[in-house]
């Protein structure tokens, strides 16, 4: 029996009564995963900072290990969903087949390649613009993400929400702004090229994120199968990039796990959990909500740094977070008053996918 039939069979067959319950489940799941992501990213920032000042290890190796944790967690997720359907063997086989189906696997290479291009653009930009300009300009990704969501997902964003997103971008920029303490300029520095690279990085990041969201939402392939595909390509591209970088020589000389301590392993676990939660937020919410979540995590981590590290926030941080909090309230309370038009067949498809989502959200 197909797993989707197993899910439908658990329904009482009454569509008018089932839809509101499914909508309620989706809404509560959306809130839950967003809150978890916010707390997770805040913890990640704090633990990562502590690991960087107490341990000397090759940082990209923790990222790769985090992707491995994400892949293993997704395989466990497949098994749990399989048990929930009542036919675990067939459910797991269906998910594994979907995860390693060549066409689907190849399509998920697109965001991995885009993120690889983005990282190289950011390295180029850092070498050509000062830190303050870099931090401020890169926050344009909030607006480019919204634009890509409108173009690629037909998302409706009101004029007021656009202003809220501009305020969010401005607020995060102010939070991260640090006046340059040196007038030194590199010999071959090209600010125009650096700015263009930053803008291109904003678009590649946005396209990759929204494309991933599209693949998670507009597909019958499960969240866990998509996570396995994403982890596969992240491990492949990240591993190649690591070995070709200067850190590759360090690994050859002193080993992959050099400098690893219990704190570093905690970073690895948090990195993997963050990947899972980001995928959940993309599926049940969207990339814009993710940006708000990360901004909130920045506030929590900064406040927690006061007793943990003795680091007090600057006046720039206070002003910036005022913008962030205001933008969150404005964005949440000024959404579209009517949903975008849809036909009956689309509604039936959405209902069936919602039923599948309800099974996955049961894990939360």
N, C-alpha and C positions, 0 to 999 in steps of 0.2 A: 504493500500500500504506500502511495506517495505521502511524504511527510506533510505536504500542504493539505491533503485530504484528512489527515489525522487531526490537524488543527481545526479545520472547518467542522469536522464531526463532533468536536467538543462543544460547538455552539448549539443553542437551543433552536436554531432555524428561524428565529424571528428577527429579521433585519431591523425593523424600526426600533425595537427595544435594545438590540445589541449595539447599535452604533453609538448612542450616547455613553454607554458604559466604556466602550473602547476609547472614545474621545477623552473620557475622564482619566482612564489609565495612562493614555499618552501624555496628557497635561501634567499629571503627577510625576511621571517618569522624566519629563522634560525639566521640571523644577529640581528633581532629585539629582540627576546627573550633572546639572549645571552647578549646584551647590557643592557636590563632591569634587568636580573639576576645580572649582575655586579654591577649596581647602587643600586639594592635592597639589596644585601648582604652588601655593603659598608654602607648603611643607617642603616641596621640591627645591624651591629657591633657598630656603633656610639651610637645609641639609647639604645642598650643593655648595653653598658658600662655606659652611663649616668644613666640608671635606677639602676644599681648595686651600684653606689656611692651615690645615692640620696634616695633610697627606700629599705626597708628591706622586701622582699617577698620570698615565696618559689619558686625558679626558675623553677623546673620541672612543676609546675602548668601552667606557661605561655606556655610551650611547648605543654601541653595537650590542652589548650584552642586554641592554634594556629592550632592544628590538627582539632579541631571542626570548626574553621573558614574555614579551607581548605575544609572540607566536605560540609559545607553550600554553599561555593562559587562554588563548583563543581555541586551542585544541581541547583544553579542559571544558571551555564554554560549549563547544560542539557536543561533547559527551553529556553535559548536564541538560542541554536542550533536547538531546536525543532521548534521555530518560523521561523528560517531561512529556514527550509526544506518545510514549507508550511503546515505541518501536525503535529502541536505541541503535541497533545494528544498522538498519536501513537508513536512519536519519544521519548517522555519522558518516556512512559511506557516501550519501548524497552530498553532504557538506564538503568532504574531502575531494570528491569528484569535481564539485563546483570550484573549489579553491585552486586546484591544479589543472583545470580545463585550459588548454593553451590560449584560446582567444581571450578569455576573461583575464587570465594571468598577464597576458601581453598588454591589455588595456590598462591594467593597474601599474604598468611600468611608467606611464605618462607622468603622474604626480611625482614619482621617485626621481625621474630625470629632471623634472622642473625644479624640484627642491635642490638637486645637485647643482644645476645652473644657478639657482638663487644664491647658494652658499659661495660660489665662485665670484658672482657679481658683488656680494657683500664684502668679500676679502679685497677685491679690487677697489671698491668704494672707500673702505677704511684706509687704504694706502694713499688716497687722493683727496680726501676731505677731512676736516677736523672733527673731533668727537661730538661736539655740540651740534654741528650741522648734520652729521650722520644720524644722530638720535632723533632730531626733529623731523628730518625729511623722511625717514623710514616709517614714521607713523602715518604717512599717506596710505599705507596698506589697509588701514581701516576703511577708507573711502573707496579704494580700488576693489576691496573685497565686496562691499555693498554693490558696486557697479557690476561686478562679475555675477553676483547673485541675481541681479535684475536681468541681465542678458542671458545667462545660462540656465537659470531656474525659474524665470518669470516671476521672481519675488516682487511683491508690491511694497515700495518704501515711500511713505508720504514725505511732503516737503519738510514738515516739522521734524520727522525722523532723520532726514538728511542733515538738518541743522544740528540735531543731537549727536550724530556721528562725527560731524565736524568738531563739535565741542569735545567729544571723547578723544579724537585725534589730537586736538590742541592740548587737552588736559594731560594726556600721557606724555606728550612732548615736553611740557613744562615740568612734569615730575622728574623726567630723566635728564633735563637740561643741566649741564655743568659748564659754567663759563670757562673758556680756554685760558689756561695759566701761562701759555707760551705762545709767542708770535713766530716760533720756528716753522718754516715751511720746507718740506722735502724738496730736493733738487729737481726731481722730475714730476712733481705733483701737478696734476691736471684736474682742477676743481670741476670744470664743465663735464669732463668724461666721468668723474666720480659721481656727480649728481645724476647724470644719465644712467649710470650703472645702478644707482639707488632706486631710481624710478622704475627701471626695468625689473629690479629685484622685487619691488612692491607688486608689480603685475604678475610675475612668475609665481610668487607666493600665493597671491589671491586666486589665480587660475587653478593652481594645484589644489588649494583648499576647497574651492567650490566644485571642482571636478570630482574630488573625492566624495564630497557631500552628495553630489548627483548620483554617483555610483552606489552609495550606501542607501539612498532613498528610493531611487527609481530603478530598482532591480529586485528580482525575486531571490537573488543570492543572499545568504544570511550575513549578518554583521560579522560573525566569527570567521567565515570564509574570506570575506574582504580583508579582515585584519591579518589573516595568514598571508594573503597576497601582498599587502602593504609591507609586512615585516620581511617577507622574502626579498622584495626589491630593495628595501632599505638596507638589509644586510649585504646584498650584492653590491649596490652602488657605494654604500658607506665603507665596506671592506676594501674595495678597489681604491677609493679615494684615500683611505687611511694609509695603505701600503705605499701609495705613490707620494705621500706627503713626507715632511721631515720626521713626523712621528713614527713612520715605518721603520726607519733606521734604529730608533730607540727600542722598538718592539723586537727587532731581530737581535739586538745586542742584549737586552735585559729581560725579554719575555713579555707576553701579552698582559699578564696580570701583575706586573711590577707595581709595587706601592699599594696594592689592594689591602684594605682593612675592613672591619665590620661596617664602618661608616660608608665606605665606597660601595660595598654590597647593598647597603640601604639605598644609596643613590641609584643603583642599578634597578632595584625593585620599584622605586618610585618612578623611575624613567619608564619602565614597562607599564606601570599602572596609569601613568599620564597618557600614554599612547592609546590605551583602551578607552579611557574616559573621553579623550578628544573625539574618538570615533563615535562614541555614544552620543556626545553633544551634537556632532554633525548630523547624526541620524535622527535624533529626537528633537533637536532644536535647529541651529544653523551656525554658520561661521561668524555671523555678526554677534550672536549671543556668546560665542566662544571668546570674541575680542573683549566684550564687557566682563566676562568671567576672569580673564587674565588680568585685566586692569584692576579688578577687585582683589585678586590674589596679590598684586603688587602692593596694595594698601595694607593688607593683612600682614604680609612678610615684612614690610617696613616698620610697622608698629611693633611686631614681635621682635624685631632686631634691637629695639631699645633695651630690654632687659637681657637679651641673649648676647649681644655683641657690643652694647654700649654705644650704638650708632643712632644719633638723633636725626629726624627728618629735617630737611632744609625748608626755608620759606617757599622755595620753588615747588617742593613736594606738596605742601599744604595748599597752595594756590591751585596746583594741577589737579589734586584729588577733589577739590571743590567743583571743578569743571566736570570731572568724571562722574561724581555722584549726581550732579544736576543733569548730565546727559543721560544717565541711566533712567532717571525718573521721567524725563521728557520722552525718551524713546519708548518706554514701556506704556505710557499713557496716551500716545498719539499714533497708534497703528491705524491701518486701513479700516474703515467702517463696514465695508462689504467685502466678502471674499472674491477672488478673481473668478470669472465665469468658468464653468466646467460642464461637460456633458454627462449623461447617465452612465455610459460605459466607463468613463474615468472615475465616477463616484464608486461604481462597483469594484473597480480595480483597487482604488484606495482603501475600500472597506476590507477587501481580502488581504491587502498588505498590512493593514492595521491589525487584523487578527493574528498574522504572523508576528508582528511587532509585539503584540500583547504577550505571546509566549516567551519572547526574548526578554521583555521587560520584567517578567516574573522572576528572572534571576536576580534583579536588583532589590 
